[in-house]
Amino acid sequence: MASLAAHKSAWLLASLLIVVTWLTLKGETFFISALVVGAGLLSFFFITTFRLTEPSPLPSTFQLTWTSDYKINGQRLSGFARTETGEKLYVTYTLSSELEKHFYETTSITGFTYVVQGEIVAPNPPAHTYTFSFEKYLVSKGARGIFEVKSWSLMSEKKTISSVLAKYRFHLKKHIETFFPPSLITEAQALLIGFRDQMDDELQRAYQKLGITHLFAISGLHVALVSWLFYEGLLRLGIRKEMAIIVLLIMLPVYGVVAGGAPSVIRAVSVVELSMLLRFTRWHMSVDDALAISFISFVLLEPGVIFQIGFQLSYLATASLIYSWGIFQNRNWLQKSFLITFVCQLLVYPLLLYHFYELSISSFLVNIIFVPLFSFIILPINILMLIATFLSTPLAKLLFEVYEPMRHWLTEAILFLQALPLQLWSPGKPAFWLVCIAFVSVLISLYFLEAKHYTKVAIVLLIPALSIHLAPILYKETKITFLNVGQGDCTIIELPFRRAVYVVDAGGVLRFRQEPWKLSNSPYEVGRQVVVPFLKGKGIREVDILILTHPDADHVEGAEEVLEEITMREIHVTPGSLNTPAMQDLLVEATKQKVPVKEKMEGTSWHVGSTSFHYLYPRDTLYEGNNDSLVLFIQQQSFRALLTGDLEEAGERELIKLYGQQLANITLLKAGHHGSKTSSIEPFVELLQPTLTVFSAGRNNRYQHPHDIVVERFKKRRLATKTTSIDGTIEVTIYRDKWIVRTEKDLVRN
């Protein structure tokens, strides 16, 4: 409660009275009650001193000191730095040359202080409610905002214990890159010092599907194992136990910083440190009390951390093991291994669904093998190989030659396992009240599990799980969503009770040639980072038809990425477009997954319930550009919608000639070519008179879409328009003869 009060509301402090009363009734010690009250007072101090006071404006020139949390991606250096007053900022700097980039790649700038000029900029809003929000990320890091550096000059270097340790971490990272084989660098950096930036996307997705991504994060078990190895090593060197414990107490925080200071590391180190220190004073404290003190101290020092998913999962998983110890007693080693994995996964599953919208089913079994494998074999081997690189290069090479092929076989096994069907449960993002019910059901099931009432366990768990699974399909409206994919198109159509789902175009990025040093290490992928999260967040596991209006990159580049993650029944394309370069990656993936690709044109139609779909255009099989876009007409009772792809003037004149009054006074128009001045011509707008027109365009795009001339054509007729670059994702909901439109702000509130 104190932690929540620290960054939410002073009114939450009132709940502390309930906690204190409960502790008193239980007969708990005065120390614990005083701790809770003290935490509340500190929270109140934090709120009144920092949160309720507007930050002072930044001067035109000031000093910034870099933290260790930064990275270089392509031409951009970005990360967190602190001002002279201690405020944290997310700083971005555009590197001017390849030589400058090389300097920052080979030099640790932690502790470097620069005199800077620039401006605070607002983070771009998220594309929709299910994708990454940079604003929330800044809050979780305790940062005031984004500062774009225009110019800077190095003033000095501040040397503190943390900055010195951060530099050792940086040099250790470079050492691993120099001496380890390329195939082992990522694993060694992740397991030994907490760097995970270089992990291959395909392999990372494989770990996610199997639910073993956490193995590459430095965990409590990881810290415990390293501590034990260090402690035993000291004893073998003849150091007395008391002195070994003192050395360990000093070295644990050092290791925590060198390992990256992730929440799981800080949690493990702080709990161990607190328990060992209290033993020195002969003051016993239970593990759960130590965990609680660690939690409160962490949040009071850095309130935003409570929003970090790693922090939430780390403390929740640890609590699950502490309070479920009775379940593990009187079991053989195999049963105990399964139950530890089961309980840990069970308690965090509502949180995983809330944040990631899917859950690895196989993780309940796979972790039984992979947790001990990584903890007791792979981690010690990596420690041994790292030591060998400092002591003897020939010995290190010998170890690499033995371990590398074995690690390759393990990778192949992981890729094979992740390819098996039915790996993931993807019910979508559950409502908050469903998450709460799921947590309650888990707690009740753990009680029954300890009592060995396994039937009751299954019933208590299945009821909320089924509710979460079925909730996304229990609606009777048709929904048409114009997804904010930037300068591109993506429209998602959901029919009542999910009788069918159609995706029209999948967005994409128009990429331009750049010098190699400017290329991003992780290029932005609209399909993977915007479209797929939306579909998964909505609980859409299967798309009936993917409709690609024409083969421009901003319409089809994301399709391959969507196809890799979401099941497709079939794909419709405009005639003659299959041989274009933009379609080749999609065709390869479609062939791999055995998804039929069909050319469609005028005359194709189908019905689902009371909703009908018709392709009105094109009329021939020769693809010549935008004016051969697939045009889809949708009708549900009196509601009529027209999706025109990138249709321009010639195509619009053809539609007027062919369909005339059939298109007059339609309800909804997705304007052609993002609102370009070559489309939405006067006769077309005059005929259609759409009640609502949607322009799909990117923020501050170089083409100035939608063009002022085009927007004015609708304004002078008093026709409503919405633009994804301004309004974000736009959702139109149709039920019988009524329909409503909601923009991103409305969707966030709901």
N, C-alpha and C positions, 0 to 999 in steps of 0.2 A: 504493500500500500504506500509506504514511504517512497519507494522507487517510482511508482506511478505518479505520486503527487509531485515529484521532482520536476516533471515536465508536462503535466496535464492541467491540474487544477488544485488550488489550495483547499477546496472543499473536500477533496479526497482525504485530507489529513484527519477529518472527523472520523473516518473509518478506523483510525488508529486506536480510538477509545475502545472500540469493540475488541480489537486484538489484545489490548492491555487488560481489559476485563476478563477475557477468555484465559489469558496466561495466569492471571491472579487466581481464578477459580481452579485452574489446574495445579496450583501450588508451585508454579515455576519460580526460579530464583529472581531476586530483585535485579540481577545483572541483565537478564534477558529483557525484562520489562523496560529497564532504563535504556537498553540498546534501541528498542523500538521507538521510544519517546525521543531519544536523541536523534535518531534517523529522521523522525518527523520534523524536529526543530531545524535540522540542517536543510531539509527539503524546503521548509518555509523560508529559510534564509536565502536559499538559492532562488526561489521564485521571486521574492520581493526585491532582491538585489540585482538579479540578472535578467530574468524573463519579463518582468513588468517594466523594464527600462529599455527604451528604443536605443539601439546601438548608434554611437555617434558617427557622423559621416566621415569617410576616409579623406585625408588630405590629398592634394594633387600629387605629392611625392612623399613616400614613406618607406619604411624598412620591412622586409619580409625574410623570415628564416625558415628554410626548408626542413620538414620532418623527413622521416625515412619512408613515408608512404607516398611514393611517386613512381611514375613509369614513363617510358618513351615508346610512342606508337607512331610509326611513320615519321611525319614532320612535326609531331606535337609532343611537347614535354608537359605533363600535367600531374598534379598531385596536391598534397596538403602542405600549407605553410602557415606560420604564425606571425602576426604583427607584433609591434613593440608592446602593445597592451595585452597580448596573449590571445587575441581573437584568432580563430582558425578560419582560413579561407581555402577554397579549392582554386588553385592557380593553374592557368593555361598559358603556355608560351609557344609560339611558332618558331621553330628552328630555321635559321636563315641559310644554312649551307650544310653540305655533307661533312665538312670538317668540324663544324660546331656540334653536329649530332654525334660524331665519333668521340669528341671530348666528353660529352655528358653520358655516353654509354660506358666509357672507361673510367669515369671519375664519380665517386660517391659525393653527392652534393648535400647530404644530410648535415645540417648545422651551418651551411653557407648562408650568409646574410647579404641580400641585395637591396640596393636603393632602386625602387621601381616607380614607374608611371603607367597608368592604365585606367580601366574602369570596371565597376561591378556590373555584371550582366545577369539577367534572370535566366534560370534554366529553362530549356524547352519543355513544354508540358508533355506528359506521356501521350502516346498515340491513342491509348484507350486504357480502361481500368485494369486490364490484365497484363500489361507490359511494364517494363522497368520505368520507375519514376525517379528521375535524377533529383528532384526536390526532396523526396523522402530519403534518398541516399545521403544527401547533404545533412539532413536532420539527424540521421543515424550516426553520422560522423562528427556531429557537433560543430559543423561549419556554418558560417554566416551566409556565404553565397559564393558565386563564381567570380573570380577576378581575372580579367584578360590583360596580360602584360603587353604594353606597347613598346616600352624600352626599359632596360635595366642595366645596372653595373654592379659588379661584385665589390662589396665593401670590406667584409671580414669573414672569419670562420669561427663560430662559437663551439667550443669543445666542452661537452658535458659527458657524463657517463653513458647516457643513452645514445648520444651521437657517435661516440667512440665505438660502442658495441654495434651500432648500425653499420658503421664502416667495416668492422670485422665481418659482419654478415655479408656485406656487398663483396668484399674480397673473397670470402668463402664461395659465394655464388660464382664469381669469375674463375676461381680455382677449379671448381667442379666442371665448368664449361671447357677448361683447358685440358684437364687430365682424364675426364671420363669419356667413354665412347658416346657418340651422338644419341644412340638409342637408349642410353641409361641416364642421360643428363636430367631430363624432366623428373624422373622418379627420384633421383638422389636429391635434387633441389627441393622437391615437395616434402619428402620424408625427413630430411635432415635440417632444413632451414625454412620450410614453410613457403617456398616460392612455387606457385602453380600456374604462372602466366603462359608457359610454353607448351602446355599439354595439347596434344593433337585433338582436333574437334571430334573426329570419328571415335577415337578411343575414349574421350571424355563422355560422349553420348552413350557408349557401351557401358561404362561404369555407372552412369545415371540409370540406365535401364535395369541393371542388376542391383541397384541400390547400394553400391559400395564406393561411391565417390568420397565418403567420409574417410576412407582408408588413406587418402592422400592429404588429409588434414592432420596436423599434429594434435593428438587427442590426449585425454587423461591417462589412458593406458600407455600411450607412447611416452609421456613424461615419466610415468611410474617406471617403465622399463629402463629408460635412459638413467633415471635416478638410481635404480637398483644396480645397473652395470657400473656406474660411477662409484657408488658406495662400496660395492664388492671389490672393485679395482683398488680403492684406497686401502681396504682391509688386507688385500693380498700384498700390498706394498709395505705392510707392517705398521700402518697408522692405527692408533687406538680408536675404539668405537666413538668415544666422546668427541675426539678431534675430527673424525670422519664426518660425524653429524654436523659439526660446526662448518666444516668446509662445504658440505652439501647444502646447508642453509644459505651460504654465500653464493654458491654456484647456480642454484636453481633459478633465482631471478635473472642472472646473467644468461642462462640458457633460454629463459622465457623471452628475453629481448632478441637474442640471436635467432631464435626460432620464429620470429615475426610478430609476437605479441597478439596472436589471434585470441578471441574470447575463450576458446577451449583450453588454450595454453595458460592464459592468465588464471582461469578458474582452477585448473589442476595445480598450478604452482602455488597460488594463494592458499588453497585448502591444505596442501601438504605443509607449507611454511607455517601456517597458523597452528596446525596440529602439533608439529614438532617443537615450535617455540613454547607452547603451553605445557608440553611434557617436561621441558627444562625447568619450568616453574612449578612442576608437580600439580598442575591444574588440569583436570580432565575435562575435555569437551567432546561431545558426540560429533560424528561426521556431519550429520544434518545441520547442526548448529554452525559448524565451520563453513558449510556450504552457504547457509543463509547470510552469515557475516560477509563472506566473499561476494555474494550477490549484491547486498546492500552497498557495500563499499565501492564496488565496481560502478554501479549506477550513479551513486552520489558524485564520484569523481568524473564520470562521463555519462550524463543522463541519456543522451541519444542512443547509447549502445543497446538499450532495451529493444530498439526497433530492428537490430541486426538479427537476421535469421540464424546465423551461426551461434550467437549468444543465447537465443531462445532455445535452440535445439540442444546445445551443450548442457545447460543447467537442467532442462527438463529430463533429458536422458539420464543424467547423473542421479537426479532425484528418484527417477523410476527404479534404478538399481538399488538405491539405499533403502527405500521403503518397501521393496518387494523381496527383501532377503529371506523372509519366511517361505516364500514360494520355492526357493532354490535348495532349501535344506532337505536332507535325507534323499537325495537324488544321486544317480550315478553320473559320471562325467559327461556322457552324451546327452542325457536328459537336462543336466544343468546348462550345458552349452546352448541347447535349443531354447530353453526357457529364458536364459539371459537375453538372447537375441530377440525372442518373441516379445518379452515384456518391454524391452527398450524400443523396439519398432512400434509396438502397439500404442504406447503412451504418446509417441510423437506423431502418429499417423494423422490425427485431425489437423495438426499444425502444418504438416507437409502438404496436405490437400489444400489448405487455406493459402499457402504461399506458392505452391508449384502445380496445383490442379491435377496431379496424378501421383500414383504410388506404385512402387515396384513390388509386385507380389512375390517375385523370386527372392527378394532380399531376405525374407524370413528364413530361407534355407541356405542361400548362398553365403550369408555372413558367418554361418557356423564354420564354414571351411576357410573363408578368406580373412576373417579377423585374426585367428591364430596364425595363419600363413604369413600375413603381412607383419604382424606384431612380433612374432617369435623367430621368423626365418628371414624374411626380406629386409626388415629394418636392421637387424644385427649385421646382415651381410653388407648393407650399404654403409653402416658405421665402420665395419672392418675395411671395406674398400677405400673409404675416405682416409682412414688412418694410414693405409698402405701407400697412398699417393704422396704422403708427407715423408714416410720412412724409406720406401724402396720402390722405385719406378718399375723394375722387373717383376717384383712381387705383385704390384698393382695390375700390371698387364696380364700376369698369369691368372689372377682372380677374375679379371674382366673376361678373359677367354673362356673360363669355365662357366661364369654366371650368365654372360650375355645370351648364349643359345638357349639356356634354360628359361631365361626371362622372355625370350621370343616365343617359346612354346606356350608359356603361360598366357601371353598376350593373345596368341591364336586361340587358345581355349576360351578366353574371355569373349573374344569376338564371335566365336561359335555359339556360346551360351546365350549371348544377348540377341542373336538372330532367331532363337526359338520363339514360337508364337505365344501369345497370351502372357507377355512379360509384365505389362502395365495395366493398372486400373486407372482410368481417366474419367472420373465423374464430373469434372469441372470444379470451379471454385464454390464451395458450399457457403450458404448464408451463415452469418456469424452465430445465429441462434442454433443452427444445426451443428456447428463446431462445438458449441458449449454442450449440447446434448451428447455428442460423440465423446467428449472428454468425460462426462459423467458416466456414460456407459462403460468406458474403459476402466474407470476406477471401481465400478461395481463388479465388472468382470474379473478384476484382479483379486477382489475379495473372494469371489466364487472359485477362482483358480487356486488360491491358497487352501480353500476348503475342499478342493478336488471335486467340485460339482461341475464337470466339464460340459454337460448339456446346457446348464444355465449360462455358462460362459458363452457358448455359441449363440444362444438366443439373445442375450443382452447385447452382444456385439453386432449381430446380423440386422436387428431392427433399425438402428440409426444408419448403418452402412447402406442398407437398401433405400432408406429415405434420401440419403445423399445421392445415391446412384440414380434414383428416379426423379428427383426434384427438377433437373433441367428440362425434362420433356413434358412436365405437367402444366402446359399452357395451351390456350386455345386460339391464340392470335398468330397471324403471319407477321414476320419481322424481316424488314429489309434494312441492312446495316451498310452504310458507306464508310468503310474503314479508312482512317487517316494514315495512309501509307506514304505521305510526302508527295513528291511529284510523280504520281502514278495513279493507278486505278485498282480498287478491290472492293467488290460488292458481295455481301453474303446474304442469302435468302433462306430463311427458316420457315417451313410450313408448320401449321398447328400440330402439336404432339410429336414433332420431329418426323412427320411422315416422309419428308424429304428435305435435304439441305443442298443448296447449289452455291458454288463460289464462282463469281464472274470476275476474271482476271485476278492476279495474285501480286500485283505491285512489282517493284524492281527499282534498280538504281542505274541511271545513265552514267557509265564510267568513262572517264577521259584519260588519255595517256599521261603518265607522270614519270619523272625520273625514278629509278629503282629505290633510291634512298628515301623517297617521299611516300612510298607505298605503305599502307597500314599493315601491321602484323595480323590484325583481326578485322578484315573489312566488314563494313556494315551490310547486313543481309536482311532485307525487308521481309522475305518469306519466313525466315527462321526467327527473327526478333520481333516481328509485329503480327503477321498473319497467324502463324502457328500458336503463339500464346493466346490470341483472341479465341481461336477455335477450341483450344484445350480449356481455357477459362470458362467457356460456355458449355463445356461438356460435350462438344461435337467430336465424336470419335470416328465418324465416317461421313464422307461427302458423296452424294449420289452422282453429281455431275460437276466437273470443273470446266467452266466455259472460258476459253481464251479468245477474246474478240479479234485480236490480230497480233502479229509477232514483233511488237516493239518491246524494248527492254523494260520500260516502265510499266508494262502490263504482264509480261511473262517471265521475267528473270527470277522472281520469287517462287514460281510454280514448282520447280524441281525441289526446292527446300521444303515446300508444303507437302509434296508427294512423298518425301522421305519420312515424314512424321505422321501424316494423316492418311488413313485408308481411303482410296478413291475407287468408285465403281467404274466410271468411264470419263473420258475427256473429249470435249467438243472443241474443234478449231475451225477457223474460216478456211474455205477451199484454197489450195495452192500455197499454204503457208508452211507446210511441214518441211520444206527444203531450205528454209531460211536459217541463217546461223544462230539466231536467238532461240530457236526451238530444239537445237541438237541435244543439249544436256537434258532437257525434259524428256525427249524421246528415248534416250538411253535409260533413264530412270524408270520410265513407263514400261519399257520392254523388260527391264529387270524385275519389276513387280507385276508384270502381266496385266497391266491396265490397258484396255482397248482405247485407241485414239481414233476418233471419227470426225471426218469433215462434214460440216453442216452448212446449209444455206436456206434461202427463202423456201417456205413451204413446210418445213419441219415443225410439228407442234405436238404437245402432249398435255394431259390433264392429271391433276392430283386433287381429289376432292372437288371443291368449288373453285379451284384456282387453275387457270389455263396459261400455257406458255407458247409463244409463237416466235419463230425466227422470221423477221421481215426482210432481212437483207444479209448478204449480197445475193445477186441473181445469176452470177456466172462463176466459173471455176478458176479464173485467172486472177491471181493475187497481184495487185498493183500498188497497195499502200493503204493509208488511213481510210479511204472511201470504200474499202472492201471489208471493213469491220463487221463482225457479227452483231446484228441489232436484235435485241430481245424485247418482246412486248409481253407484259404480264397483266392479266385481268382477274380480279376477284370481285364478283358482283359489280358494283358501280366504281370500284377503285381500279384505275388503269395506270400502268407505269411503263416508261420507255427508257431502256438502257442502250446508249448509242455508241459505246466504245470511243474511238477517235474520229468518228464520222465528221466530214467537213462539208463545205458548201455543195459540191456536186452530189454527194450522197444524200444530203438533206433535201435537195430539189427532187431527187428521184423518189424519196419517201413521200413528198407532197404529191407528186404526180401519180404514184401508185396507190396510195391509201387515202389521200384527201381527207374527207370528213370523218373517216374512221379514227383518225388521230386527233381530231379537234377537241379542245377543252379537256385534255387528259389531266390526271391527278398529279403525277410525279414524273419529272424528267431528270435523267442523269445527263447533263449537258455534254455534248461531244467535244473531244480534244481539250479537256480541262478548262474550257472557257476561252479557247483561242479565238482571235478575231477572224480566223478563217472558218469558224463554225457558228452555230446559233444565229443564222442569218435572219433578217427582218421577216421575210415571208414565213419561215419555219416557226419563229416565235409567235407571230401573229396567228397562225393556224392552230398551233398546239395550245396556247394560252394556259400553260401548266400552273396548277395551284401552287406547287412547290418545285423549284429547280435546285439541283445539287451540283456544285462544281467540285471536282476532286483535284486538288492542286497542293503543292508544297509551300511551306512558309518561305517568304522572300525568294521565290524561285526566279531564275535568270530570264524566264520567258514572260514574266509579268502576267501569269495566268491567275485568275480569270481576267481578261483584258477589260479595261474601264469601258470601252465602247460596247462590249457585249453585256456587261452588268447593267449599263444604262438602258439597253433595249428592254430589259425586264422591269427595271424601275419605273420607266415612263408608262408602262402598262399596269403598274401597281401589282406586279407578280412577285411573290416571296421567293427569296433565294437563300441558300446556305452554302458555305464554303468550308471544306475540311481544314484548310490552312488557318482559318479563323475560329471556326466552331468546333474543330476536332472531329472525332468520330460522330456520325449522325445516324440515329436509329429511327426508322419509321415503323410504327406498329399499326396493323390493320385488323379490325374485328368487325365482321359484317359490313355495315355501311359507314362505320366510323373509323377514323384514323387519327393518330397523334404523332408528332415529331419531337424527339428529344436529342439535345446536343450532349457533348461530353460532360459539361458541367452538371446537367440533369442526371446523367447516368452515374456520375461519381456520387451525387447526393443519395441516389437510390441504392 
